[in-house]
């Protein structure tokens, strides 16, 4: 069997629409059968003629307890499909799902209605976080209706899953945002004044595009985290970000070179001015952005020590 496409999202997010578009595209047509495992019945149904034309079959899994490795394997055995598409119920628990052990090629896709994304982010953040945590692709429908908010949505998702790719769908067709459009600062400037959101965003974006930050002067506030090795001359400036709840925090930080690092107290707050540069990291085998501190002074703890991205 080929790839299993696991499509997740809340009710009426556009999952069925996405799957219908997917199976109808010539580039994704296959010779064998496509089995669609439907875990909820939304406002759009699969047309029998369309299913016949695309050699697709639908099986309904109406009860969450039936979404288990044994039942999934039984459905696969009944149909012997070339591929499986799961239209998952976004209100079910994604965290502890068990798939058949031999399903070793699973592509996760999260689908959202951009016009209601903030509502779900504010009220069902834990469920939303599980939908995007392992997603390779995040799709937003009605994205043109809230284009001014898309960068904030992307930053929130990247704090959970920095590797996700994004596709935006609007009335005039699909579009993408350039990487710089996600940023709450102008990365073309030689000097970056980073607020809380800006600092965390820089930490995330620099993992993907370290070369963009080389040579830039940066100003930011962060907390000192002393290093076990090299702590006399280096420390990590970092912040903690709430991805879904206070029990689930991500750490975002940057290594800072500072001749008086040995004088700093662990967990103290500091204001930093420094020059960003790129160096090869032996542990991760990648280039990373580090900061050579030129100015440092003590700072008062912010009112909100744990961040949520906006």
LUMBA-786146 format. One record per residue (C-alpha): chain; residue number from 1; x, y, z. Coordinates in steps of 0.2 Angstrom, whole numbers, m for minus. Layout:
+--------+-----+-------+-------+-------+
| cadena | num |    xx |    yy |    zz |
+--------+-----+-------+-------+-------+
|      A | NUM |     X |     Y |     Z |
...
+--------+-----+-------+-------+-------+
This chain:
+--------+-----+-------+-------+-------+
| cadena | num |    xx |    yy |    zz |
+--------+-----+-------+-------+-------+
|      A |   1 |     0 |     0 |     0 |
|      A |   2 |     6 |    18 |    m3 |
|      A |   3 |     5 |    33 |     7 |
|      A |   4 |    m9 |    36 |    21 |
|      A |   5 |   m15 |    54 |    20 |
|      A |   6 |   m21 |    59 |    38 |
|      A |   7 |   m32 |    74 |    36 |
|      A |   8 |   m36 |    83 |    52 |
|      A |   9 |   m46 |    98 |    57 |
|      A |  10 |   m62 |   104 |    65 |
|      A |  11 |   m80 |   102 |    58 |
|      A |  12 |   m83 |   112 |    42 |
|      A |  13 |   m65 |   117 |    41 |
|      A |  14 |   m64 |   111 |    23 |
|      A |  15 |   m57 |    94 |    25 |
|      A |  16 |   m70 |    86 |    13 |
|      A |  17 |   m67 |    99 |     0 |
|      A |  18 |   m48 |    97 |     1 |
|      A |  19 |   m49 |    78 |    m1 |
|      A |  20 |   m61 |    80 |   m16 |
|      A |  21 |   m49 |    92 |   m24 |
|      A |  22 |   m35 |    80 |   m20 |
|      A |  23 |   m42 |    65 |   m28 |
|      A |  24 |   m48 |    74 |   m43 |
|      A |  25 |   m32 |    82 |   m48 |
|      A |  26 |   m24 |    73 |   m63 |
|      A |  27 |    m7 |    73 |   m54 |
|      A |  28 |   m14 |    62 |   m40 |
|      A |  29 |   m24 |    50 |   m50 |
|      A |  30 |   m19 |    31 |   m46 |
|      A |  31 |   m23 |    15 |   m55 |
|      A |  32 |   m29 |     6 |   m39 |
|      A |  33 |   m43 |    10 |   m26 |
|      A |  34 |   m43 |    25 |   m14 |
|      A |  35 |   m51 |    21 |     3 |
|      A |  36 |   m58 |    36 |    12 |
|      A |  37 |   m60 |    33 |    30 |
|      A |  38 |   m73 |    46 |    35 |
|      A |  39 |   m74 |    50 |    54 |
|      A |  40 |   m87 |    63 |    54 |
|      A |  41 |  m101 |    69 |    42 |
|      A |  42 |  m100 |    87 |    38 |
|      A |  43 |  m109 |    99 |    27 |
|      A |  44 |  m102 |    92 |    11 |
|      A |  45 |  m104 |    74 |     6 |
|      A |  46 |   m95 |    64 |    m7 |
|      A |  47 |  m104 |    62 |   m23 |
|      A |  48 |  m106 |    44 |   m29 |
|      A |  49 |  m102 |    48 |   m47 |
|      A |  50 |   m86 |    57 |   m41 |
|      A |  51 |   m81 |    42 |   m31 |
|      A |  52 |   m84 |    31 |   m46 |
|      A |  53 |   m74 |    42 |   m57 |
|      A |  54 |   m59 |    42 |   m45 |
|      A |  55 |   m61 |    24 |   m40 |
|      A |  56 |   m63 |    29 |   m22 |
|      A |  57 |   m73 |    21 |    m8 |
|      A |  58 |   m79 |    28 |     8 |
|      A |  59 |   m80 |    19 |    25 |
|      A |  60 |   m88 |    28 |    40 |
|      A |  61 |   m80 |    27 |    57 |
|      A |  62 |   m93 |    35 |    68 |
|      A |  63 |   m87 |    30 |    85 |
|      A |  64 |   m70 |    36 |    91 |
|      A |  65 |   m67 |    19 |   100 |
|      A |  66 |   m68 |    11 |    83 |
|      A |  67 |   m53 |    21 |    77 |
|      A |  68 |   m40 |     8 |    82 |
|      A |  69 |   m26 |    m2 |    74 |
|      A |  70 |   m37 |   m18 |    73 |
|      A |  71 |   m52 |   m10 |    65 |
|      A |  72 |   m41 |     0 |    53 |
|      A |  73 |   m32 |   m15 |    47 |
|      A |  74 |   m48 |   m25 |    45 |
|      A |  75 |   m55 |   m11 |    33 |
|      A |  76 |   m39 |   m11 |    24 |
|      A |  77 |   m40 |   m30 |    22 |
|      A |  78 |   m58 |   m28 |    15 |
|      A |  79 |   m54 |   m16 |     2 |
|      A |  80 |   m35 |   m19 |    m2 |
|      A |  81 |   m33 |    m1 |    m8 |
|      A |  82 |   m18 |     7 |   m16 |
|      A |  83 |   m19 |    22 |    m4 |
|      A |  84 |   m29 |    27 |    11 |
|      A |  85 |   m36 |    45 |    15 |
|      A |  86 |   m42 |    48 |    33 |
|      A |  87 |   m54 |    62 |    36 |
|      A |  88 |   m52 |    63 |    55 |
|      A |  89 |   m64 |    71 |    67 |
|      A |  90 |   m54 |    86 |    75 |
|      A |  91 |   m63 |    84 |    91 |
|      A |  92 |   m56 |    66 |    94 |
|      A |  93 |   m40 |    63 |   103 |
|      A |  94 |   m26 |    63 |    91 |
|      A |  95 |   m12 |    62 |   104 |
|      A |  96 |   m14 |    43 |   108 |
|      A |  97 |   m19 |    36 |    91 |
|      A |  98 |   m13 |    19 |    86 |
|      A |  99 |   m11 |    14 |    68 |
|      A | 100 |    m7 |    m3 |    61 |
|      A | 101 |    11 |    m6 |    63 |
|      A | 102 |    15 |    m7 |    45 |
|      A | 103 |     8 |    10 |    40 |
|      A | 104 |    25 |    17 |    39 |
|      A | 105 |    21 |    31 |    27 |
|      A | 106 |     9 |    43 |    35 |
|      A | 107 |     7 |    61 |    29 |
|      A | 108 |    m2 |    72 |    41 |
|      A | 109 |   m12 |    87 |    34 |
|      A | 110 |   m21 |   100 |    45 |
|      A | 111 |   m35 |   110 |    37 |
|      A | 112 |   m43 |   126 |    45 |
|      A | 113 |   m56 |   138 |    40 |
|      A | 114 |   m45 |   154 |    42 |
|      A | 115 |   m61 |   165 |    47 |
|      A | 116 |   m63 |   154 |    63 |
|      A | 117 |   m45 |   149 |    67 |
|      A | 118 |   m43 |   162 |    80 |
|      A | 119 |   m59 |   157 |    89 |
|      A | 120 |   m52 |   139 |    90 |
|      A | 121 |   m35 |   145 |    95 |
|      A | 122 |   m42 |   155 |   109 |
|      A | 123 |   m54 |   141 |   116 |
|      A | 124 |   m48 |   124 |   110 |
|      A | 125 |   m29 |   127 |   109 |
|      A | 126 |   m24 |   110 |   116 |
|      A | 127 |   m34 |   101 |   102 |
|      A | 128 |   m28 |   113 |    89 |
|      A | 129 |   m10 |   110 |    94 |
|      A | 130 |   m12 |    91 |    92 |
|      A | 131 |   m19 |    94 |    75 |
|      A | 132 |    m3 |   103 |    69 |
|      A | 133 |    11 |    95 |    79 |
|      A | 134 |    15 |    82 |    66 |
|      A | 135 |     7 |    90 |    51 |
|      A | 136 |    18 |    92 |    35 |
|      A | 137 |     6 |   103 |    27 |
|      A | 138 |    m6 |   116 |    35 |
|      A | 139 |   m20 |   122 |    23 |
|      A | 140 |   m31 |   137 |    26 |
|      A | 141 |   m47 |   140 |    17 |
|      A | 142 |   m55 |   157 |    16 |
|      A | 143 |   m38 |   164 |    19 |
|      A | 144 |   m41 |   180 |     9 |
|      A | 145 |   m55 |   185 |    21 |
|      A | 146 |   m42 |   187 |    35 |
|      A | 147 |   m26 |   190 |    26 |
|      A | 148 |   m20 |   203 |    38 |
|      A | 149 |   m20 |   189 |    52 |
|      A | 150 |   m12 |   175 |    43 |
|      A | 151 |     6 |   180 |    49 |
|      A | 152 |     0 |   178 |    67 |
|      A | 153 |    m8 |   161 |    63 |
|      A | 154 |     8 |   155 |    55 |
|      A | 155 |    19 |   161 |    70 |
|      A | 156 |     8 |   152 |    82 |
|      A | 157 |     9 |   135 |    72 |
|      A | 158 |    28 |   137 |    69 |
|      A | 159 |    30 |   138 |    88 |
|      A | 160 |    23 |   121 |    89 |
|      A | 161 |    29 |   113 |    72 |
|      A | 162 |    43 |   123 |    64 |
|      A | 163 |    44 |   111 |    49 |
|      A | 164 |    26 |   114 |    43 |
|      A | 165 |    23 |   120 |    26 |
|      A | 166 |     8 |   131 |    22 |
|      A | 167 |    m5 |   133 |     8 |
|      A | 168 |   m18 |   147 |     8 |
|      A | 169 |   m34 |   146 |    m2 |
|      A | 170 |   m45 |   160 |    m7 |
|      A | 171 |   m59 |   165 |   m18 |
|      A | 172 |   m46 |   169 |   m32 |
|      A | 173 |   m37 |   153 |   m30 |
|      A | 174 |   m22 |   146 |   m20 |
|      A | 175 |    m8 |   158 |   m14 |
|      A | 176 |     7 |   157 |    m3 |
|      A | 177 |    15 |   170 |     8 |
|      A | 178 |    34 |   174 |     6 |
|      A | 179 |    44 |   169 |    22 |
|      A | 180 |    47 |   188 |    26 |
|      A | 181 |    28 |   191 |    27 |
|      A | 182 |    27 |   179 |    42 |
|      A | 183 |    38 |   191 |    52 |
|      A | 184 |    33 |   204 |    64 |
|      A | 185 |    48 |   215 |    59 |
|      A | 186 |    57 |   220 |    43 |
|      A | 187 |    71 |   207 |    41 |
|      A | 188 |    78 |   218 |    27 |
|      A | 189 |    84 |   231 |    39 |
|      A | 190 |   102 |   230 |    46 |
|      A | 191 |    96 |   233 |    64 |
|      A | 192 |    82 |   223 |    72 |
|      A | 193 |    72 |   229 |    87 |
|      A | 194 |    64 |   214 |    93 |
|      A | 195 |    49 |   214 |   105 |
|      A | 196 |    44 |   197 |   114 |
|      A | 197 |    35 |   190 |    98 |
|      A | 198 |    49 |   196 |    87 |
|      A | 199 |    63 |   188 |    97 |
|      A | 200 |    54 |   171 |    97 |
|      A | 201 |    50 |   173 |    79 |
|      A | 202 |    68 |   176 |    75 |
|      A | 203 |    73 |   161 |    84 |
|      A | 204 |    61 |   150 |    74 |
|      A | 205 |    64 |   158 |    57 |
|      A | 206 |    83 |   158 |    59 |
|      A | 207 |    83 |   139 |    61 |
|      A | 208 |    76 |   138 |    43 |
|      A | 209 |    85 |   153 |    36 |
|      A | 210 |   101 |   157 |    46 |
|      A | 211 |   109 |   166 |    32 |
|      A | 212 |    96 |   180 |    32 |
|      A | 213 |   102 |   185 |    49 |
|      A | 214 |   120 |   185 |    47 |
|      A | 215 |   128 |   202 |    51 |
|      A | 216 |   112 |   210 |    58 |
|      A | 217 |   112 |   220 |    74 |
|      A | 218 |    98 |   215 |    86 |
|      A | 219 |    91 |   222 |   102 |
|      A | 220 |    80 |   210 |   113 |
|      A | 221 |    75 |   205 |   131 |
|      A | 222 |    77 |   187 |   136 |
|      A | 223 |    81 |   177 |   151 |
|      A | 224 |    99 |   170 |   155 |
|      A | 225 |   101 |   151 |   154 |
|      A | 226 |   118 |   146 |   160 |
|      A | 227 |   127 |   132 |   150 |
|      A | 228 |   135 |   117 |   157 |
|      A | 229 |   150 |   119 |   145 |
|      A | 230 |   157 |   135 |   139 |
|      A | 231 |   147 |   144 |   153 |
|      A | 232 |   161 |   156 |   156 |
|      A | 233 |   160 |   164 |   139 |
|      A | 234 |   143 |   159 |   133 |
|      A | 235 |   125 |   158 |   139 |
|      A | 236 |   108 |   155 |   131 |
|      A | 237 |    96 |   170 |   130 |
|      A | 238 |    79 |   162 |   129 |
|      A | 239 |    60 |   163 |   132 |
|      A | 240 |    47 |   150 |   135 |
|      A | 241 |    31 |   149 |   124 |
|      A | 242 |    15 |   142 |   128 |
|      A | 243 |    10 |   131 |   114 |
|      A | 244 |    m6 |   124 |   120 |
|      A | 245 |    m7 |   125 |   139 |
|      A | 246 |     5 |   130 |   153 |
|      A | 247 |    10 |   111 |   155 |
|      A | 248 |    16 |   111 |   137 |
|      A | 249 |    29 |   124 |   135 |
|      A | 250 |    42 |   126 |   121 |
|      A | 251 |    59 |   134 |   124 |
|      A | 252 |    65 |   147 |   111 |
|      A | 253 |    83 |   153 |   113 |
|      A | 254 |    99 |   159 |   105 |
|      A | 255 |   117 |   156 |   110 |
|      A | 256 |   126 |   172 |   115 |
|      A | 257 |   144 |   175 |   116 |
|      A | 258 |   149 |   187 |   131 |
|      A | 259 |   166 |   189 |   139 |
|      A | 260 |   158 |   191 |   156 |
|      A | 261 |   145 |   177 |   155 |
|      A | 262 |   153 |   170 |   171 |
|      A | 263 |   146 |   185 |   180 |
|      A | 264 |   128 |   182 |   175 |
|      A | 265 |   115 |   174 |   186 |
|      A | 266 |   105 |   159 |   180 |
|      A | 267 |    87 |   164 |   175 |
|      A | 268 |    90 |   183 |   177 |
|      A | 269 |    82 |   195 |   164 |
|      A | 270 |    93 |   205 |   153 |
|      A | 271 |    92 |   218 |   139 |
|      A | 272 |   104 |   213 |   125 |
|      A | 273 |   112 |   222 |   110 |
|      A | 274 |   122 |   211 |    99 |
|      A | 275 |   128 |   206 |    82 |
|      A | 276 |   121 |   190 |    74 |
|      A | 277 |   132 |   178 |    65 |
|      A | 278 |   131 |   160 |    58 |
|      A | 279 |   141 |   146 |    64 |
|      A | 280 |   141 |   127 |    61 |
|      A | 281 |   134 |   117 |    76 |
|      A | 282 |   142 |   100 |    78 |
|      A | 283 |   128 |    93 |    88 |
|      A | 284 |   114 |    97 |    75 |
|      A | 285 |   126 |    96 |    60 |
|      A | 286 |   118 |   112 |    54 |
|      A | 287 |   121 |   131 |    53 |
|      A | 288 |   114 |   141 |    67 |
|      A | 289 |   112 |   159 |    72 |
|      A | 290 |   122 |   165 |    87 |
|      A | 291 |   124 |   182 |    95 |
|      A | 292 |   140 |   191 |    99 |
|      A | 293 |   134 |   203 |   113 |
|      A | 294 |   140 |   221 |   112 |
|      A | 295 |   129 |   228 |   126 |
|      A | 296 |   120 |   219 |   141 |
|      A | 297 |   111 |   226 |   156 |
|      A | 298 |    99 |   219 |   169 |
|      A | 299 |    81 |   221 |   166 |
|      A | 300 |    65 |   219 |   176 |
|      A | 301 |    55 |   203 |   173 |
|      A | 302 |    41 |   206 |   161 |
|      A | 303 |    23 |   206 |   166 |
|      A | 304 |    20 |   190 |   156 |
|      A | 305 |    35 |   179 |   157 |
|      A | 306 |    27 |   165 |   147 |
|      A | 307 |    23 |   170 |   130 |
|      A | 308 |     9 |   166 |   118 |
|      A | 309 |    13 |   172 |   100 |
|      A | 310 |     2 |   185 |    91 |
+--------+-----+-------+-------+-------+
